Amino acid sequence: MATSILEEDTPNRKRAAFAVIPFLVLGVANVGLILGMGLRPLWGFVLLPPVLFLSVLAWIAFSNDFLADRT
């Protein structure tokens, strides 16, 4: 099946989500585990923003095919 140029240039958000979701789940589970071990809830607020920020940054990178021009 032939694809048009327009379809190749559109961001692939679904593939990006499938690539990022496992890392987001691991990060949130890690924060939950740390809080479950009895540390203060403040540590959850300290650790959660970097996990979310890097997940969003990775989603943006994957959805824009950052390596498409190198292959």
PQR file of N, CA, C, O and H, with PARSE charges and radii, in Angstrom:
ATOM      1  N   MET A   1       0.841  -1.162   0.000 -0.4000 1.5000
ATOM      2  CA  MET A   1       0.000   0.000   0.000 -0.0000 2.0000
ATOM      3  C   MET A   1       0.892   1.233   0.000  0.5500 1.7000
ATOM      4  O   MET A   1       1.773   1.368   0.849 -0.5500 1.4000
ATOM      5  N   ALA A   2       0.668   2.116  -0.936 -0.4000 1.5000
ATOM      6  CA  ALA A   2       1.481   3.312  -1.073 -0.0000 2.0000
ATOM      7  C   ALA A   2       1.004   4.386  -0.100  0.5500 1.7000
ATOM      8  O   ALA A   2      -0.197   4.558   0.109 -0.5500 1.4000
ATOM      9  H   ALA A   2      -0.047   2.006  -1.626  0.4000 1.0000
ATOM     10  N   THR A   3       1.949   5.100   0.487 -0.4000 1.5000
ATOM     11  CA  THR A   3       1.598   6.198   1.374 -0.0000 2.0000
ATOM     12  C   THR A   3       1.966   7.501   0.697  0.5500 1.7000
ATOM     13  O   THR A   3       2.937   7.581  -0.055 -0.5500 1.4000
ATOM     14  H   THR A   3       2.924   4.960   0.317  0.4000 1.0000
ATOM     15  N   SER A   4       1.188   8.500   0.972 -0.4000 1.5000
ATOM     16  CA  SER A   4       1.469   9.798   0.368 -0.0000 2.0000
ATOM     17  C   SER A   4       2.499  10.543   1.209  0.5500 1.7000
ATOM     18  O   SER A   4       2.801  10.159   2.339 -0.5500 1.4000
ATOM     19  H   SER A   4       0.399   8.435   1.583  0.4000 1.0000
ATOM     20  N   ILE A   5       3.016  11.587   0.646 -0.4000 1.5000
ATOM     21  CA  ILE A   5       4.007  12.401   1.355 -0.0000 2.0000
ATOM     22  C   ILE A   5       3.385  13.044   2.585  0.5500 1.7000
ATOM     23  O   ILE A   5       4.042  13.193   3.616 -0.5500 1.4000
ATOM     24  H   ILE A   5       2.770  11.899  -0.272  0.4000 1.0000
ATOM     25  N   LEU A   6       2.108  13.427   2.474 -0.4000 1.5000
ATOM     26  CA  LEU A   6       1.420  14.054   3.601 -0.0000 2.0000
ATOM     27  C   LEU A   6       1.341  13.110   4.792  0.5500 1.7000
ATOM     28  O   LEU A   6       1.525  13.541   5.930 -0.5500 1.4000
ATOM     29  H   LEU A   6       1.574  13.306   1.637  0.4000 1.0000
ATOM     30  N   GLU A   7       1.076  11.849   4.555 -0.4000 1.5000
ATOM     31  CA  GLU A   7       0.982  10.890   5.651 -0.0000 2.0000
ATOM     32  C   GLU A   7       2.331  10.634   6.306  0.5500 1.7000
ATOM     33  O   GLU A   7       2.391  10.363   7.505 -0.5500 1.4000
ATOM     34  H   GLU A   7       0.927  11.498   3.631  0.4000 1.0000
ATOM     35  N   GLU A   8       3.399  10.715   5.552 -0.4000 1.5000
ATOM     36  CA  GLU A   8       4.727  10.486   6.125 -0.0000 2.0000
ATOM     37  C   GLU A   8       5.185  11.667   6.965  0.5500 1.7000
ATOM     38  O   GLU A   8       5.977  11.491   7.891 -0.5500 1.4000
ATOM     39  H   GLU A   8       3.351  10.936   4.578  0.4000 1.0000
ATOM     40  N   ASP A   9       4.703  12.866   6.662 -0.4000 1.5000
ATOM     41  CA  ASP A   9       5.137  14.042   7.395 -0.0000 2.0000
ATOM     42  C   ASP A   9       4.320  14.306   8.658  0.5500 1.7000
ATOM     43  O   ASP A   9       4.719  15.124   9.488 -0.5500 1.4000
ATOM     44  H   ASP A   9       4.059  13.009   5.909  0.4000 1.0000
ATOM     45  N   THR A  10       3.206  13.640   8.813 -0.4000 1.5000
ATOM     46  CA  THR A  10       2.389  13.877   9.993 -0.0000 2.0000
ATOM     47  C   THR A  10       3.016  13.184  11.196  0.5500 1.7000
ATOM     48  O   THR A  10       3.586  12.101  11.068 -0.5500 1.4000
ATOM     49  H   THR A  10       2.882  12.975   8.139  0.4000 1.0000
ATOM     50  N   PRO A  11       2.910  13.808  12.361 -0.5600 1.5000
ATOM     51  CA  PRO A  11       3.480  13.188  13.559  0.2800 2.0000
ATOM     52  C   PRO A  11       2.734  11.908  13.916  0.5500 1.7000
ATOM     53  O   PRO A  11       1.514  11.827  13.778 -0.5500 1.4000
ATOM     54  N   ASN A  12       3.476  10.922  14.370 -0.4000 1.5000
ATOM     55  CA  ASN A  12       2.884   9.649  14.744 -0.0000 2.0000
ATOM     56  C   ASN A  12       2.708   9.626  16.261  0.5500 1.7000
ATOM     57  O   ASN A  12       3.560   9.110  16.985 -0.5500 1.4000
ATOM     58  H   ASN A  12       4.468  10.988  14.482  0.4000 1.0000
ATOM     59  N   ARG A  13       1.616  10.178  16.725 -0.4000 1.5000
ATOM     60  CA  ARG A  13       1.383  10.327  18.160 -0.0000 2.0000
ATOM     61  C   ARG A  13       1.090   9.003  18.843  0.5500 1.7000
ATOM     62  O   ARG A  13       1.461   8.802  20.000 -0.5500 1.4000
ATOM     63  H   ARG A  13       0.924  10.597  16.137  0.4000 1.0000
ATOM     64  N   LYS A  14       0.426   8.099  18.133 -0.4000 1.5000
ATOM     65  CA  LYS A  14       0.092   6.807  18.728 -0.0000 2.0000
ATOM     66  C   LYS A  14       1.356   5.990  18.989  0.5500 1.7000
ATOM     67  O   LYS A  14       1.502   5.402  20.061 -0.5500 1.4000
ATOM     68  H   LYS A  14       0.125   8.263  17.193  0.4000 1.0000
ATOM     69  N   ARG A  15       2.262   5.951  18.026 -0.4000 1.5000
ATOM     70  CA  ARG A  15       3.516   5.220  18.216 -0.0000 2.0000
ATOM     71  C   ARG A  15       4.350   5.860  19.320  0.5500 1.7000
ATOM     72  O   ARG A  15       5.007   5.160  20.091 -0.5500 1.4000
ATOM     73  H   ARG A  15       2.143   6.429  17.156  0.4000 1.0000
ATOM     74  N   ALA A  16       4.325   7.190  19.397 -0.4000 1.5000
ATOM     75  CA  ALA A  16       5.058   7.885  20.456 -0.0000 2.0000
ATOM     76  C   ALA A  16       4.488   7.551  21.832  0.5500 1.7000
ATOM     77  O   ALA A  16       5.233   7.372  22.795 -0.5500 1.4000
ATOM     78  H   ALA A  16       3.791   7.758  18.771  0.4000 1.0000
ATOM     79  N   ALA A  17       3.175   7.469  21.914 -0.4000 1.5000
ATOM     80  CA  ALA A  17       2.549   7.133  23.196 -0.0000 2.0000
ATOM     81  C   ALA A  17       2.919   5.715  23.615  0.5500 1.7000
ATOM     82  O   ALA A  17       3.203   5.467  24.786 -0.5500 1.4000
ATOM     83  H   ALA A  17       2.569   7.615  21.131  0.4000 1.0000
ATOM     84  N   PHE A  18       2.915   4.770  22.651 -0.4000 1.5000
ATOM     85  CA  PHE A  18       3.292   3.393  22.989 -0.0000 2.0000
ATOM     86  C   PHE A  18       4.761   3.299  23.408  0.5500 1.7000
ATOM     87  O   PHE A  18       5.117   2.406  24.177 -0.5500 1.4000
ATOM     88  H   PHE A  18       2.684   4.971  21.699  0.4000 1.0000
ATOM     89  N   ALA A  19       5.609   4.188  22.928 -0.4000 1.5000
ATOM     90  CA  ALA A  19       7.015   4.158  23.308 -0.0000 2.0000
ATOM     91  C   ALA A  19       7.249   4.779  24.684  0.5500 1.7000
ATOM     92  O   ALA A  19       8.170   4.376  25.394 -0.5500 1.4000
ATOM     93  H   ALA A  19       5.320   4.913  22.303  0.4000 1.0000
ATOM     94  N   VAL A  20       6.431   5.749  25.065 -0.4000 1.5000
ATOM     95  CA  VAL A  20       6.669   6.504  26.293 -0.0000 2.0000
ATOM     96  C   VAL A  20       5.900   5.936  27.493  0.5500 1.7000
ATOM     97  O   VAL A  20       6.363   6.054  28.628 -0.5500 1.4000
ATOM     98  H   VAL A  20       5.682   6.077  24.489  0.4000 1.0000
ATOM     99  N   ILE A  21       4.747   5.331  27.261 -0.4000 1.5000
ATOM    100  CA  ILE A  21       3.898   4.861  28.366 -0.0000 2.0000
ATOM    101  C   ILE A  21       4.630   3.898  29.316  0.5500 1.7000
ATOM    102  O   ILE A  21       4.468   4.034  30.529 -0.5500 1.4000
ATOM    103  H   ILE A  21       4.370   5.236  26.340  0.4000 1.0000
ATOM    104  N   PRO A  22       5.424   2.936  28.831 -0.5600 1.5000
ATOM    105  CA  PRO A  22       6.114   2.064  29.805  0.2800 2.0000
ATOM    106  C   PRO A  22       7.056   2.821  30.741  0.5500 1.7000
ATOM    107  O   PRO A  22       7.151   2.485  31.922 -0.5500 1.4000
ATOM    108  N   PHE A  23       7.741   3.818  30.238 -0.4000 1.5000
ATOM    109  CA  PHE A  23       8.651   4.587  31.088 -0.0000 2.0000
ATOM    110  C   PHE A  23       7.882   5.469  32.068  0.5500 1.7000
ATOM    111  O   PHE A  23       8.309   5.658  33.207 -0.5500 1.4000
ATOM    112  H   PHE A  23       7.664   4.090  29.279  0.4000 1.0000
ATOM    113  N   LEU A  24       6.751   6.005  31.624 -0.4000 1.5000
ATOM    114  CA  LEU A  24       5.918   6.795  32.524 -0.0000 2.0000
ATOM    115  C   LEU A  24       5.363   5.923  33.638  0.5500 1.7000
ATOM    116  O   LEU A  24       5.351   6.333  34.799 -0.5500 1.4000
ATOM    117  H   LEU A  24       6.404   5.851  30.699  0.4000 1.0000
ATOM    118  N   VAL A  25       4.908   4.735  33.299 -0.4000 1.5000
ATOM    119  CA  VAL A  25       4.372   3.816  34.312 -0.0000 2.0000
ATOM    120  C   VAL A  25       5.467   3.415  35.300  0.5500 1.7000
ATOM    121  O   VAL A  25       5.226   3.367  36.506 -0.5500 1.4000
ATOM    122  H   VAL A  25       4.918   4.402  32.356  0.4000 1.0000
ATOM    123  N   LEU A  26       6.662   3.128  34.798 -0.4000 1.5000
ATOM    124  CA  LEU A  26       7.764   2.780  35.702 -0.0000 2.0000
ATOM    125  C   LEU A  26       8.126   3.936  36.625  0.5500 1.7000
ATOM    126  O   LEU A  26       8.398   3.719  37.806 -0.5500 1.4000
ATOM    127  H   LEU A  26       6.858   3.167  33.818  0.4000 1.0000
ATOM    128  N   GLY A  27       8.132   5.155  36.107 -0.4000 1.5000
ATOM    129  CA  GLY A  27       8.449   6.319  36.929 -0.0000 2.0000
ATOM    130  C   GLY A  27       7.416   6.565  38.008  0.5500 1.7000
ATOM    131  O   GLY A  27       7.766   6.836  39.157 -0.5500 1.4000
ATOM    132  H   GLY A  27       7.911   5.331  35.147  0.4000 1.0000
ATOM    133  N   VAL A  28       6.139   6.472  37.644 -0.4000 1.5000
ATOM    134  CA  VAL A  28       5.083   6.690  38.630 -0.0000 2.0000
ATOM    135  C   VAL A  28       5.069   5.551  39.647  0.5500 1.7000
ATOM    136  O   VAL A  28       4.832   5.785  40.832 -0.5500 1.4000
ATOM    137  H   VAL A  28       5.856   6.252  36.711  0.4000 1.0000
ATOM    138  N   ALA A  29       5.323   4.319  39.195 -0.4000 1.5000
ATOM    139  CA  ALA A  29       5.392   3.192  40.129 -0.0000 2.0000
ATOM    140  C   ALA A  29       6.567   3.359  41.086  0.5500 1.7000
ATOM    141  O   ALA A  29       6.465   3.011  42.263 -0.5500 1.4000
ATOM    142  H   ALA A  29       5.516   4.130  38.232  0.4000 1.0000
ATOM    143  N   ASN A  30       7.661   3.878  40.597 -0.4000 1.5000
ATOM    144  CA  ASN A  30       8.819   4.121  41.455 -0.0000 2.0000
ATOM    145  C   ASN A  30       8.484   5.157  42.525  0.5500 1.7000
ATOM    146  O   ASN A  30       8.849   4.987  43.689 -0.5500 1.4000
ATOM    147  H   ASN A  30       7.745   4.160  39.641  0.4000 1.0000
ATOM    148  N   VAL A  31       7.796   6.222  42.138 -0.4000 1.5000
ATOM    149  CA  VAL A  31       7.384   7.231  43.119 -0.0000 2.0000
ATOM    150  C   VAL A  31       6.429   6.607  44.130  0.5500 1.7000
ATOM    151  O   VAL A  31       6.537   6.870  45.328 -0.5500 1.4000
ATOM    152  H   VAL A  31       7.501   6.359  41.193  0.4000 1.0000
ATOM    153  N   GLY A  32       5.496   5.782  43.658 -0.4000 1.5000
ATOM    154  CA  GLY A  32       4.573   5.110  44.569 -0.0000 2.0000
ATOM    155  C   GLY A  32       5.291   4.173  45.518  0.5500 1.7000
ATOM    156  O   GLY A  32       4.942   4.095  46.696 -0.5500 1.4000
ATOM    157  H   GLY A  32       5.408   5.568  42.685  0.4000 1.0000
ATOM    158  N   LEU A  33       6.291   3.461  45.019 -0.4000 1.5000
ATOM    159  CA  LEU A  33       7.070   2.552  45.858 -0.0000 2.0000
ATOM    160  C   LEU A  33       7.843   3.321  46.920  0.5500 1.7000
ATOM    161  O   LEU A  33       7.906   2.906  48.077 -0.5500 1.4000
ATOM    162  H   LEU A  33       6.575   3.525  44.062  0.4000 1.0000
ATOM    163  N   ILE A  34       8.423   4.427  46.524 -0.4000 1.5000
ATOM    164  CA  ILE A  34       9.178   5.236  47.487 -0.0000 2.0000
ATOM    165  C   ILE A  34       8.254   5.777  48.573  0.5500 1.7000
ATOM    166  O   ILE A  34       8.606   5.783  49.753 -0.5500 1.4000
ATOM    167  H   ILE A  34       8.372   4.764  45.584  0.4000 1.0000
ATOM    168  N   LEU A  35       7.058   6.236  48.161 -0.4000 1.5000
ATOM    169  CA  LEU A  35       6.110   6.734  49.157 -0.0000 2.0000
ATOM    170  C   LEU A  35       5.568   5.589  50.006  0.5500 1.7000
ATOM    171  O   LEU A  35       5.287   5.782  51.189 -0.5500 1.4000
ATOM    172  H   LEU A  35       6.772   6.230  47.203  0.4000 1.0000
ATOM    173  N   GLY A  36       5.417   4.400  49.422 -0.4000 1.5000
ATOM    174  CA  GLY A  36       4.933   3.252  50.165 -0.0000 2.0000
ATOM    175  C   GLY A  36       5.923   2.739  51.186  0.5500 1.7000
ATOM    176  O   GLY A  36       5.543   2.058  52.139 -0.5500 1.4000
ATOM    177  H   GLY A  36       5.646   4.243  48.461  0.4000 1.0000
ATOM    178  N   MET A  37       7.201   3.064  50.993 -0.4000 1.5000
ATOM    179  CA  MET A  37       8.221   2.630  51.944 -0.0000 2.0000
ATOM    180  C   MET A  37       8.217   3.480  53.204  0.5500 1.7000
ATOM    181  O   MET A  37       8.941   3.182  54.154 -0.5500 1.4000
ATOM    182  H   MET A  37       7.510   3.617  50.219  0.4000 1.0000
ATOM    183  N   GLY A  38       7.414   4.530  53.223 -0.4000 1.5000
ATOM    184  CA  GLY A  38       7.286   5.320  54.436 -0.0000 2.0000
ATOM    185  C   GLY A  38       7.963   6.667  54.394  0.5500 1.7000
ATOM    186  O   GLY A  38       8.032   7.347  55.418 -0.5500 1.4000
ATOM    187  H   GLY A  38       6.826   4.773  52.451  0.4000 1.0000
ATOM    188  N   LEU A  39       8.466   7.075  53.245 -0.4000 1.5000
ATOM    189  CA  LEU A  39       9.058   8.403  53.175 -0.0000 2.0000
ATOM    190  C   LEU A  39       7.965   9.459  53.159  0.5500 1.7000
ATOM    191  O   LEU A  39       6.806   9.160  52.872 -0.5500 1.4000
ATOM    192  H   LEU A  39       8.410   6.523  52.414  0.4000 1.0000
ATOM    193  N   ARG A  40       8.328  10.664  53.461 -0.4000 1.5000
ATOM    194  CA  ARG A  40       7.359  11.746  53.523 -0.0000 2.0000
ATOM    195  C   ARG A  40       6.765  12.030  52.138  0.5500 1.7000
ATOM    196  O   ARG A  40       7.450  11.859  51.129 -0.5500 1.4000
ATOM    197  H   ARG A  40       9.270  10.906  53.694  0.4000 1.0000
ATOM    198  N   PRO A  41       5.513  12.457  52.082 -0.5600 1.5000
ATOM    199  CA  PRO A  41       4.877  12.750  50.792  0.2800 2.0000
ATOM    200  C   PRO A  41       5.572  13.860  50.008  0.5500 1.7000
ATOM    201  O   PRO A  41       5.380  13.978  48.798 -0.5500 1.4000
ATOM    202  N   LEU A  42       6.362  14.658  50.675 -0.4000 1.5000
ATOM    203  CA  LEU A  42       7.090  15.708  49.966 -0.0000 2.0000
ATOM    204  C   LEU A  42       8.016  15.118  48.913  0.5500 1.7000
ATOM    205  O   LEU A  42       8.236  15.737  47.873 -0.5500 1.4000
ATOM    206  H   LEU A  42       6.519  14.563  51.658  0.4000 1.0000
ATOM    207  N   TRP A  43       8.559  13.935  49.163 -0.4000 1.5000
ATOM    208  CA  TRP A  43       9.435  13.292  48.187 -0.0000 2.0000
ATOM    209  C   TRP A  43       8.681  12.946  46.913  0.5500 1.7000
ATOM    210  O   TRP A  43       9.258  12.967  45.826 -0.5500 1.4000
ATOM    211  H   TRP A  43       8.380  13.431  50.008  0.4000 1.0000
ATOM    212  N   GLY A  44       7.410  12.630  47.033 -0.4000 1.5000
ATOM    213  CA  GLY A  44       6.600  12.386  45.840 -0.0000 2.0000
ATOM    214  C   GLY A  44       6.486  13.626  44.982  0.5500 1.7000
ATOM    215  O   GLY A  44       6.556  13.542  43.756 -0.5500 1.4000
ATOM    216  H   GLY A  44       6.940  12.612  47.916  0.4000 1.0000
ATOM    217  N   PHE A  45       6.310  14.772  45.609 -0.4000 1.5000
ATOM    218  CA  PHE A  45       6.242  16.025  44.863 -0.0000 2.0000
ATOM    219  C   PHE A  45       7.591  16.424  44.292  0.5500 1.7000
ATOM    220  O   PHE A  45       7.656  17.157  43.305 -0.5500 1.4000
ATOM    221  H   PHE A  45       6.253  14.840  46.605  0.4000 1.0000
ATOM    222  N   VAL A  46       8.661  15.954  44.899 -0.4000 1.5000
ATOM    223  CA  VAL A  46      10.002  16.254  44.388 -0.0000 2.0000
ATOM    224  C   VAL A  46      10.349  15.353  43.206  0.5500 1.7000
ATOM    225  O   VAL A  46      10.982  15.808  42.254 -0.5500 1.4000
ATOM    226  H   VAL A  46       8.608  15.358  45.701  0.4000 1.0000
ATOM    227  N   LEU A  47       9.946  14.089  43.249 -0.4000 1.5000
ATOM    228  CA  LEU A  47      10.324  13.130  42.216 -0.0000 2.0000
ATOM    229  C   LEU A  47       9.363  13.083  41.034  0.5500 1.7000
ATOM    230  O   LEU A  47       9.782  12.745  39.927 -0.5500 1.4000
ATOM    231  H   LEU A  47       9.431  13.719  44.022  0.4000 1.0000
ATOM    232  N   LEU A  48       8.110  13.404  41.228 -0.4000 1.5000
ATOM    233  CA  LEU A  48       7.129  13.280  40.157 -0.0000 2.0000
ATOM    234  C   LEU A  48       7.311  14.295  39.024  0.5500 1.7000
ATOM    235  O   LEU A  48       7.165  13.899  37.868 -0.5500 1.4000
ATOM    236  H   LEU A  48       7.769  13.678  42.127  0.4000 1.0000
ATOM    237  N   PRO A  49       7.618  15.566  39.268 -0.5600 1.5000
ATOM    238  CA  PRO A  49       7.777  16.504  38.143  0.2800 2.0000
ATOM    239  C   PRO A  49       8.873  16.121  37.142  0.5500 1.7000
ATOM    240  O   PRO A  49       8.638  16.256  35.941 -0.5500 1.4000
ATOM    241  N   PRO A  50      10.061  15.649  37.564 -0.5600 1.5000
ATOM    242  CA  PRO A  50      11.039  15.231  36.556  0.2800 2.0000
ATOM    243  C   PRO A  50      10.573  14.032  35.731  0.5500 1.7000
ATOM    244  O   PRO A  50      10.864  13.954  34.537 -0.5500 1.4000
ATOM    245  N   VAL A  51       9.852  13.100  36.355 -0.4000 1.5000
ATOM    246  CA  VAL A  51       9.341  11.946  35.624 -0.0000 2.0000
ATOM    247  C   VAL A  51       8.355  12.415  34.563  0.5500 1.7000
ATOM    248  O   VAL A  51       8.430  11.987  33.411 -0.5500 1.4000
ATOM    249  H   VAL A  51       9.616  13.164  37.325  0.4000 1.0000
ATOM    250  N   LEU A  52       7.441  13.281  34.940 -0.4000 1.5000
ATOM    251  CA  LEU A  52       6.457  13.790  33.988 -0.0000 2.0000
ATOM    252  C   LEU A  52       7.105  14.633  32.900  0.5500 1.7000
ATOM    253  O   LEU A  52       6.736  14.523  31.731 -0.5500 1.4000
ATOM    254  H   LEU A  52       7.380  13.628  35.876  0.4000 1.0000
ATOM    255  N   PHE A  53       8.068  15.474  33.269 -0.4000 1.5000
ATOM    256  CA  PHE A  53       8.742  16.327  32.293 -0.0000 2.0000
ATOM    257  C   PHE A  53       9.490  15.501  31.256  0.5500 1.7000
ATOM    258  O   PHE A  53       9.395  15.778  30.060 -0.5500 1.4000
ATOM    259  H   PHE A  53       8.369  15.564  34.218  0.4000 1.0000
ATOM    260  N   LEU A  54      10.228  14.496  31.696 -0.4000 1.5000
ATOM    261  CA  LEU A  54      10.978  13.674  30.756 -0.0000 2.0000
ATOM    262  C   LEU A  54      10.062  12.815  29.894  0.5500 1.7000
ATOM    263  O   LEU A  54      10.383  12.525  28.742 -0.5500 1.4000
ATOM    264  H   LEU A  54      10.305  14.272  32.668  0.4000 1.0000
ATOM    265  N   SER A  55       8.937  12.412  30.438 -0.4000 1.5000
ATOM    266  CA  SER A  55       7.975  11.652  29.641 -0.0000 2.0000
ATOM    267  C   SER A  55       7.374  12.521  28.537  0.5500 1.7000
ATOM    268  O   SER A  55       7.236  12.076  27.398 -0.5500 1.4000
ATOM    269  H   SER A  55       8.675  12.647  31.374  0.4000 1.0000
ATOM    270  N   VAL A  56       7.022  13.746  28.875 -0.4000 1.5000
ATOM    271  CA  VAL A  56       6.488  14.662  27.861 -0.0000 2.0000
ATOM    272  C   VAL A  56       7.556  14.997  26.832  0.5500 1.7000
ATOM    273  O   VAL A  56       7.264  15.056  25.638 -0.5500 1.4000
ATOM    274  H   VAL A  56       7.135  14.107  29.801  0.4000 1.0000
ATOM    275  N   LEU A  57       8.775  15.214  27.269 -0.4000 1.5000
ATOM    276  CA  LEU A  57       9.869  15.509  26.343 -0.0000 2.0000
ATOM    277  C   LEU A  57      10.131  14.333  25.404  0.5500 1.7000
ATOM    278  O   LEU A  57      10.360  14.532  24.211 -0.5500 1.4000
ATOM    279  H   LEU A  57       9.013  15.166  28.239  0.4000 1.0000
ATOM    280  N   ALA A  58      10.097  13.123  25.930 -0.4000 1.5000
ATOM    281  CA  ALA A  58      10.280  11.942  25.084 -0.0000 2.0000
ATOM    282  C   ALA A  58       9.121  11.776  24.116  0.5500 1.7000
ATOM    283  O   ALA A  58       9.333  11.389  22.966 -0.5500 1.4000
ATOM    284  H   ALA A  58       9.910  12.961  26.899  0.4000 1.0000
ATOM    285  N   TRP A  59       7.889  12.062  24.559 -0.4000 1.5000
ATOM    286  CA  TRP A  59       6.733  11.964  23.666 -0.0000 2.0000
ATOM    287  C   TRP A  59       6.847  12.957  22.512  0.5500 1.7000
ATOM    288  O   TRP A  59       6.534  12.622  21.369 -0.5500 1.4000
ATOM    289  H   TRP A  59       7.716  12.376  25.493  0.4000 1.0000
ATOM    290  N   ILE A  60       7.291  14.171  22.806 -0.4000 1.5000
ATOM    291  CA  ILE A  60       7.472  15.172  21.751 -0.0000 2.0000
ATOM    292  C   ILE A  60       8.541  14.708  20.769  0.5500 1.7000
ATOM    293  O   ILE A  60       8.371  14.838  19.557 -0.5500 1.4000
ATOM    294  H   ILE A  60       7.546  14.443  23.735  0.4000 1.0000
ATOM    295  N   ALA A  61       9.631  14.175  21.283 -0.4000 1.5000
ATOM    296  CA  ALA A  61      10.710  13.720  20.402 -0.0000 2.0000
ATOM    297  C   ALA A  61      10.257  12.560  19.526  0.5500 1.7000
ATOM    298  O   ALA A  61      10.531  12.558  18.326 -0.5500 1.4000
ATOM    299  H   ALA A  61       9.770  14.070  22.267  0.4000 1.0000
ATOM    300  N   PHE A  62       9.573  11.577  20.098 -0.4000 1.5000
ATOM    301  CA  PHE A  62       9.125  10.428  19.316 -0.0000 2.0000
ATOM    302  C   PHE A  62       8.013  10.794  18.344  0.5500 1.7000
ATOM    303  O   PHE A  62       7.956  10.244  17.244 -0.5500 1.4000
ATOM    304  H   PHE A  62       9.350  11.579  21.073  0.4000 1.0000
ATOM    305  N   SER A  63       7.135  11.704  18.723 -0.4000 1.5000
ATOM    306  CA  SER A  63       6.027  12.044  17.836 -0.0000 2.0000
ATOM    307  C   SER A  63       6.493  12.868  16.637  0.5500 1.7000
ATOM    308  O   SER A  63       5.824  12.890  15.603 -0.5500 1.4000
ATOM    309  H   SER A  63       7.182  12.151  19.617  0.4000 1.0000
ATOM    310  N   ASN A  64       7.618  13.534  16.765 -0.4000 1.5000
ATOM    311  CA  ASN A  64       8.139  14.327  15.651 -0.0000 2.0000
ATOM    312  C   ASN A  64       9.191  13.575  14.843  0.5500 1.7000
ATOM    313  O   ASN A  64       9.833  14.165  13.973 -0.5500 1.4000
ATOM    314  H   ASN A  64       8.161  13.516  17.604  0.4000 1.0000
ATOM    315  N   ASP A  65       9.378  12.294  15.110 -0.4000 1.5000
ATOM    316  CA  ASP A  65      10.350  11.459  14.391 -0.0000 2.0000
ATOM    317  C   ASP A  65      11.723  12.138  14.325  0.5500 1.7000
ATOM    318  O   ASP A  65      12.192  12.517  13.252 -0.5500 1.4000
ATOM    319  H   ASP A  65       8.857  11.815  15.817  0.4000 1.0000
ATOM    320  N   PHE A  66      12.342  12.279  15.473 -0.4000 1.5000
ATOM    321  CA  PHE A  66      13.605  13.003  15.561 -0.0000 2.0000
ATOM    322  C   PHE A  66      14.742  12.300  14.829  0.5500 1.7000
ATOM    323  O   PHE A  66      15.764  12.930  14.559 -0.5500 1.4000
ATOM    324  H   PHE A  66      11.961  11.971  16.344  0.4000 1.0000
ATOM    325  N   LEU A  67      14.604  11.032  14.503 -0.4000 1.5000
ATOM    326  CA  LEU A  67      15.649  10.322  13.760 -0.0000 2.0000
ATOM    327  C   LEU A  67      15.261  10.014  12.327  0.5500 1.7000
ATOM    328  O   LEU A  67      15.961   9.256  11.655 -0.5500 1.4000
ATOM    329  H   LEU A  67      13.773  10.520  14.722  0.4000 1.0000
ATOM    330  N   ALA A  68      14.172  10.578  11.841 -0.4000 1.5000
ATOM    331  CA  ALA A  68      13.686  10.245  10.510 -0.0000 2.0000
ATOM    332  C   ALA A  68      14.672  10.648   9.417  0.5500 1.7000
ATOM    333  O   ALA A  68      14.799   9.941   8.417 -0.5500 1.4000
ATOM    334  H   ALA A  68      13.604  11.194  12.386  0.4000 1.0000
ATOM    335  N   ASP A  69      15.364  11.755   9.584 -0.4000 1.5000
ATOM    336  CA  ASP A  69      16.272  12.211   8.539 -0.0000 2.0000
ATOM    337  C   ASP A  69      17.640  11.527   8.588  0.5500 1.7000
ATOM    338  O   ASP A  69      18.458  11.733   7.691 -0.5500 1.4000
ATOM    339  H   ASP A  69      15.261  12.329  10.397  0.4000 1.0000
ATOM    340  N   ARG A  70      17.901  10.726   9.606 -0.4000 1.5000
ATOM    341  CA  ARG A  70      19.209  10.073   9.736 -0.0000 2.0000
ATOM    342  C   ARG A  70      19.236   8.640   9.207  0.5500 1.7000
ATOM    343  O   ARG A  70      20.304   8.032   9.136 -0.5500 1.4000
ATOM    344  H   ARG A  70      17.237  10.559  10.335  0.4000 1.0000
ATOM    345  N   THR A  71      18.115   8.108   8.846 -0.4000 1.5000
ATOM    346  CA  THR A  71      18.094   6.714   8.377 -0.0000 2.0000
ATOM    347  C   THR A  71      18.141   6.637   6.875  0.5500 1.7000
ATOM    348  O   THR A  71      18.132   5.543   6.312 -0.5500 1.4000
ATOM    349  H   THR A  71      17.247   8.602   8.903  0.4000 1.0000
TER
END
